[in-house]
Amino acid sequence: MSQGLALCRSQDPKFWVALTPALLVVSVLFVRNPASNYIFDEQEALLANPYVHAEDGMLWRDAFKRDFWGLPPTRSIGSYRPLPNLIWRALWQVSELPWVHHWVNVMLHAANAALLASLVFAVTKNRRAGWLAGGCFACAALLTEAITGVVGIADVLGGFGILLALASLRLSAPLMPVGVFGALTLGLFSKESVIVGVPLITVAALLLAPALHPGRPLRFLRMLLASAAAVGALTAYTYFRRHYFPVELPADLAQPLASDAPALKRALHAFLRWFSQPKLPADPMNNPLVDTDTPHRIAGALRVYFRGLVQVVFPWRLSGDYSFPQEPVPTRLFFPQSVLGGALLVLPPIAALWLWLRSIRRESKALFSAPAAHVALLALALVWVPLAYFPHSNILVTLPTVRAERFWYLPALGAAMALGVVFDALLLRLRWRRQVVVLLAAFFAFQGCRARTHAFDYNDDLSFWRATRRAVPRSAKAQLNYSVMVGAHQGALEKRLAINARALELAPKWPMAHIYYGDTLCRLNRPRAAWPHYERGFTLAPNDPNLIALSLQCLWDHGGMDPHKERLLELVDANRGSWLAYLGSEIVYRGEQHGGVEKKYRPRGYDEGPKKR
C-alpha cells in the first residue's frame, strides 16, 4: 500500500502513464483460464452467431443489419450492437477460443480505468485523487461479469465511448463537439444504454468547464455545444438503425396515446416510438417484474437498485444470474430496501445541485480552486450513478433481465469518481491518516480478492453454474443449468435428476424445468416416468420448438414413443397451429423416415455451433 501511495505522489496519472499499471492490475484480477469453454450467453453470442461465422455468405457490413446475436430484424430479441459483432468476427479469424475474445474486454477495461484516472486528475489537479478513482474502477469486483465474460464487451465498449466523450470535454470549444459526437456514436453502436450519455455529458460539460478550462470556462456555451453533439449522435444513430435494421413496433407503441393522457407520458411514448427500440423478450423466469402492476414493479426495481449499490462497495456475493425466484415480485410496496433504493435514486441528484451551487461560490475569478473542483466532481458523481443506472432499473421500461452485474458498468464510473474524491479527502485528515490507510488497504484487498474469486468461476461452464447455484440458491435457472452441466461433464444423471428436482420445486410452472426433468428420466431409460413431465411441459409451452424437439427425440431414441402416440395426437388436436402440433404429428407419421424429429428442428447440441439449414 505504501508503494502505491508513493506512486500517487510521484507520477501524474495521465492516460499513458496510468495504462500500464491498470493493465497489470486488471490482468491479474480478471483474466480467466485459457482452457475455459463457452459459458452461458457466450454459446449464443459466438458459437451460434451466424454473422460471426459468415454463414450464407454474409458480408462484413451485414453487422449493421443484424442484432447482437446475429439475427435479422424479424427474429431479433432486442439488442442492436454492431461493433461487438465486428470485433468478434475479426477475432474469429485468429482464434475460436473464448479466452482470446475476452482479452478485448480486459484491455478495454484497463484503458477505461486509465481514462478515468486521467480525467479526475485533469479536473482536480490532484494526483492522488486520480490514482484512487482509477484504482477503484479497475478493481471493482462487481464488474467481473462484464470484464471476464465475452458478452460483456458491449458494456465495456459502451463505457469506453462515454469516457472518450468525457475526455473530449477537455478540447477547445470548436473541437469538443466533434469529439463528443464521435465518442458517443461509438458507444451507441456498442450498446443501447449509452443513450444515458446524452444527459450525462451535458451535465459534465456544465459542472467541469471551470476546472478543465480555467481561463475561459464558458460553462453554458460548452454545455450547449456538448448537448447538441450528444443529441446529434443519438439522432444519427437512431435514423441509421431504423434504416438498416427496421423492426415492427411493439403493440403498446404502435398507436399514439390518447390526447387526454398526461403530457409527460405522451412525450415519453412519442420518444420511444421515434427511437424504435427492437421489441424486448418478456420472460417471467428472467424478470418476474414483467407480470406485475407498476407500483410493485417499481418497488422490486428499487430493491434491486439498493442491492446493487451495496455490491459496488461491498461485493460479498457475486453471481452470473439472479432470476426467479431469487428476485421475486415484492409482496409490499414499502419495505426497507425499496425505501432506501428510492431515497438513493432521488436524493443524490438533489445533493449534487446543492454541491454545485456551493462549488460556484468557492470559485475565484482567476482560478478554479482545487477544493471547488473536488466538489464539482463529487456533484457529477452523485448525478451520474442513478442516471446511468436508470435505463436498467425496470422502472421506465421492463427489461428481459431483472438484475445483472454487467448493468453496473456505467454507474460504477460515477461511483469510482465519488470514491476517489472521498478517499482523497479522508487522507488529508492527518489525525486519521493511519486508520484511513488501513481502510483503503482493506477496501482494495477485498475488492481484488472478490474479483479474482469470481473470475475463477469462469474456468468452465460447470464451475460457473456451480458457483452461481451457491451464490443464488433460490434461482431455478441456476439449479437447472448446473444440473445440465453435471450431466454433460460428469455423466451423473442421478445427481442431475436430484438438482433438477430442486429447480422444479422453485419454479413449478416453468416448462423448461418439467421438460428437462423428463429428459433426465428419459436418459435414465425411464421414458414412461418421463412422459407426465413432458406432457406438462408441452401444455405450458406448446410453441417452444427446442423443448418439444428435445423431448420427442429422447422418447424416440429410448423407445418411449409408441405407448404415448395416442395421447400425443390428442395434444396435437388441442393445439392446432402450434409447434407442438407440427412436430408431434411429424414424429408420429414420419418419424421412421427422419429417425425421430427431422434434423433441422433438433436443438443445437452442447458446445455446438450454428446449425446448417
Sequence and secondary structure as in RCSB ss.txt:
>XXXX:A:sequence
MSQGLALCRSQDPKFWVALTPALLVVSVLFVRNPASNYIFDEQEALLANPYVHAEDGMLWRDAFKRDFWGLPPTR
SIGSYRPLPNLIWRALWQVSELPWVHHWVNVMLHAANAALLASLVFAVTKNRRAGWLAGGCFACAALLTEAITGV
VGIADVLGGFGILLALASLRLSAPLMPVGVFGALTLGLFSKESVIVGVPLITVAALLLAPALHPGRPLRFLRMLL
ASAAAVGALTAYTYFRRHYFPVELPADLAQPLASDAPALKRALHAFLRWFSQPKLPADPMNNPLVDTDTPHRIAG
ALRVYFRGLVQVVFPWRLSGDYSFPQEPVPTRLFFPQSVLGGALLVLPPIAALWLWLRSIRRESKALFSAPAAHV
ALLALALVWVPLAYFPHSNILVTLPTVRAERFWYLPALGAAMALGVVFDALLLRLRWRRQVVVLLAAFFAFQGCR
ARTHAFDYNDDLSFWRATRRAVPRSAKAQLNYSVMVGAHQGALEKRLAINARALELAPKWPMAHIYYGDTLCRLN
RPRAAWPHYERGFTLAPNDPNLIALSLQCLWDHGGMDPHKERLLELVDANRGSWLAYLGSEIVYRGEQHGGVEKK
YRPRGYDEGPKKR
>XXXX:A:secstr
 HHHHHHHHHS   HHHHHHHHHHHHHHHH   TT    TTHIIIIIT TTTTTGGG  GGGGGGS TTS  GGG
  S   HHHHHHHHHHHTT   HHHHHHHHHHHHHHHHHHHHHHHHHHH  HHHHHHHHHHHHH GGGHHHHHSG
GGHHHHHHHHHHHHHHHHTTS TTTHHHHHHHHHHHHHTT GGGGGHHHHHHHHHHHHHHHH SS   HHHHHHH
HHHHHHHHHHHHHHHHHHHS     HHHHS   TTS HHHHHHHHHHHHHT       TTT GGGGS HHHHHHH
HHHHHHHHHHHHH      S   TTSS   S S  HHHHHHHHHHHHHHHHHHHHHHHHHHT  SS   HHHHHH
HHHHHHHHHHHHHHGGGSSSSS  S S  GGGGHHHHHHHHHHHHHHHHHHHT GGGHHHHHHHHHHHHHHHHHH
HHHHHHGGG HHHHHHHHHHH TT HHHHHHHHHHIIIII  HHHHHHHHHHHHHH TT HHHHHHHHHHHHHTT
 HHHHHHHHHHHHHH TT HHHHHHHHHHHHHTT SGGGHHHHHHHHHHTTTSHHHHHHHHHHHHHHHHTSS GG
GS   TT      
